[in-house]
C-alpha cells in the first residue's frame, strides 16, 4: 500500500511540474469565460503580472486546441519577453491568460460594442486609428480571477481586440490596447502602459 501511495505521489508531482504544459486554473479541455491559464510564475508574491485579456472573441475562439485567442495570447507574451528590456528582466515577471468571451465580434466606430469590454474604434491624434475600451470596470472583474484583487500598478494588461486595428494606452490605466493580436502595436502600447507611465 505504501509503494502504491509513493508511486502515485511521484507520478502526480512529476505531471504537475512538467514545464511544457502550463498550469490551468479551471476547465482543461476547452476554455470558458473567466478561466485563467498560468504561463509562468517567476515571483508569485512580488513579481510584476502580465495578463493577457481579449475583447470581441466568441466562444469558438476560446477553443484550446486551435483557438485564435490562446494562439494570439502566447504569441504576444512571447514577443514581449523577447523584447528589451523585458527579455533581461523576465525573472521578475509572471504571465497569465484570462479567457474572456464576448457576445459578438463586431467593433463599432465611435460607439461601444456589444463585447465584454465595450471596445470602440475611432480616430485619434493625427488621424491615427485607435481603439479604446469603454467598460474598464470589467478589467477588475477579470483581474480578480487571477489575483483575487483589483488591478494595481504592478499589473500590465495586454488587451487584444479581435477584428480591429490600431491601439491605445489609457493614461494611468496600465492597459495596452491593440487590435487583432498585433504584436508590434502591442509592444508600442506597452511602452505607454507599463507601470502606468503614460
N, C-alpha and C positions, 0 to 999 in steps of 0.2 A: 504494500500500500504506500509506503514511504517513497519507494522508487517511482511509482506512478505519479505521485504528487510532485516529486522533484522534476521529472521529465516534463510534466505539464507546465510547471512554473518556468523552466528554462525555455520551453517552446513559446509560451506566451510572451516572455521577456524578450526573446530574440525577435519575434514578429513585430512587437511594438517599437523596437529600436531600429528597424531597418530603415536606412536613410533614403532609399529610393521612393518610398511611399509616404507622402505627407500624412500627418495625423489629421483626422477629420472629426470635428465635434458635430454630431448629428447623423443624418442619414448617409449611408455609404454608397448605395447603388446609384441613385440619381439625386442631384442636389435640389433642395427645395428652398423657398423663401426663408431667409434668416439662418440658413445653415452656415457654419464657419469652417473653413479649412485652414489649418496651420501649415504654412510652407516652411518656415523655420522660426525658432525662438532662441536667439543667442543670449539674450538677457531679459528673461521674462518679467522680472520685477522692475528693473531700472532702464531697460532699453527704450529706444525710440520705435514706435509702432508704425509700420507702413501697411495701410489697409486698403485693399482694392475693393471698390463698390462699383456697381454699374446701374445705369438707368436706361429704360426703354428696351430691356431684354425680356423676352417672353419665356414661358415655362420650357418650351422646346430648346431654347438657347442655353438652359442650365443643365443639359444632359452631361453626365460625367464623361462618357467615352468620346464623344465627338462634338460637344457643345462649344459654341463660339465664346461663351462667357469665360469659361475656365482657360481656354487657349489664350485669349487676349489678356487675361489676368496674369498668367505665368509669363507671357512674352513681355508685358510691361514691367513686372517686378524684376525679371532677368535683365532687361535693358537698363533699368535704374541702377542696379547693383553691378553693372558693367561700366558705369559712367563715373568719372571722377567728380567729386571726392567720395561718393558713396561706396565705390569699389574698395577704397582703403579702409573705410570705417564700418564695413559690413558687420563686424563682430559686435557692434553696438546697437544693432537693429533686430527687430522681429518683423516677420511678414505674414500677413493673413489675407484670405479672400473671404468676403462676406457675400453670400449669394442673395441677390435681390431680384424679385420677379415683378414685372410691370404688366398692366392690363393691355397696353398697346405699345407698339414700337414706332409710332409716328411722332416726330418732333415738330411742333408748331413754331411759326415765326412770330415773334413778339407777343406770344401768349403762352401761359403754362400748358404743358402737355398733360395728357391723362396717363402719367407714369408715376413711379414710386417717388421720384424727387421733383416732379413737375418741371423738367428741363424745358428751356426755350432757346431758340436760336435768334440771333439779332445781329445788328451791325454796330460795332464798337468804334473806337477811335481810329481815324484814318481809313474808314471804310472796311476795316478788317472784320471778318465773320467771327463772332464769339458765341459761346454757349454759357448759360448760367442755369443754376438750379434754383427754383423758387420755393421748394419745400425743404429748406435747410434743416428744419427741426427734425426731419426724418433721419438725418445723419446720426443724431444721438440715439435714436431708436435702434438703428443697426449697430452702432458703436457699442451699445450695452451688451449685445450678443457676444462681443469679443472680450471686453474688459470689465463688464458689469459696472460701467460708469459712463458719463458723458465724455465727449471729445475734449482733450486738453491740448496745450501747445506741444506735447510730446507725441502727438498723433498726426501723421500725414495721411490724408485721404486721397487716393488716386481714383477719381470719378470718371469712368468711361461712359460716354453717351452713345448708344447704338444709333445707327442711321443718321448721323450728324457729322458736321465738320466744324473746325475751329476749336477754340478753347478759352479758358479764363481762369483766374485765381482770385477769389474774393479777398479783399484787403482784410487781413487779420483772421481769415477763416481756416487756414491750414488745409484747404481743399483745392487740389489741382483738377480742373475740369477739362476734358479733351474728348474729341469725337472719334468714334469707330475704333477705339483701342489704339489710336495713332501714337506710337512710342516717341516719335520726335517731338510732337506737340506736348506730350506728357512731360518729357524732360524739361522743356522750356517752362511750362506752367509750374512744375515743382520748384524751379528757381525762384518763383514769386511766392509760392505757398509754404515752402519749408520753414518750419518754426515760426510761421505767421509773420515773416519779414516783409512781405508785400514787395 
